[in-house]
Amino acid sequence: MGKILDGLRRAVYGKLTDQQAIPKTTKGQAAALLRDEKKTRGEAGAVQRAAARLGIHPDSFRRYLNGKRKNPPAQIQQKLESEVRANWKPRVQKQVIKAAQGGPVRVKGKAEFGYSNSRSGATTPDPRMRHIAETLPPHYATPLFQALEDGDEQEAQRILALYIQVEKIHEAGGDNEYTEIQFGDIRFMDFDI
């Protein structure tokens, strides 16, 4: 998944109670990932598919599953938590998303973006890293959460760019109304709902 959707998932997950939290151990998280694979695509090849989602060998996944290996590398642990969190308690997550769609969403992040102006022909020769700290109104938050449900990172990126473009740049008037924002490398995006 992309960094925007991961940030939205963390925000949704942060609203879940302790009873609704994902398993804390690597063994429990591996078992939850395997259950999800079996439920969505069937028994056959579930271990291989789960291992592929983490980018590891199936034997390594089996060691996590059996509890023989308890401390995976940080990158694998983070990926495992992210994959489990994505499909954990889907009904509860949908309730949190539905409640969040009606209100504003605070976004903080760092991304590389530039601009192009269709009237003057000006463009950014080299996009710069910029900090983003904004509160998205509900009419931007609702489609952003819809992009989360659809798993569409490009749409989420388009919505954030549209917000910056319309609410921050076009409101200045003049040639700015012809300016379009393009996102490049996203370092991180955190959301607060």
Secondary structure, DSSP 8 states (H G I E B T S, - for coil): --HHHHHHHHHHHHTS-GGG---SSHHHHHHHHHHHHHHHH-STTHHHHHHHHHTS-HHHHHHHHHTS-----HHHHHHHHHHHHHTSSHHHHHHHHHHHHTS-EEEEEEEEEEEEETTT--B-SS-EEEEEEEEE-HHHHHHHHHHHHHT-HHHHHHHHHHHIIIIIIGGG-GGGGGEEEEEEEEEEEEEE-
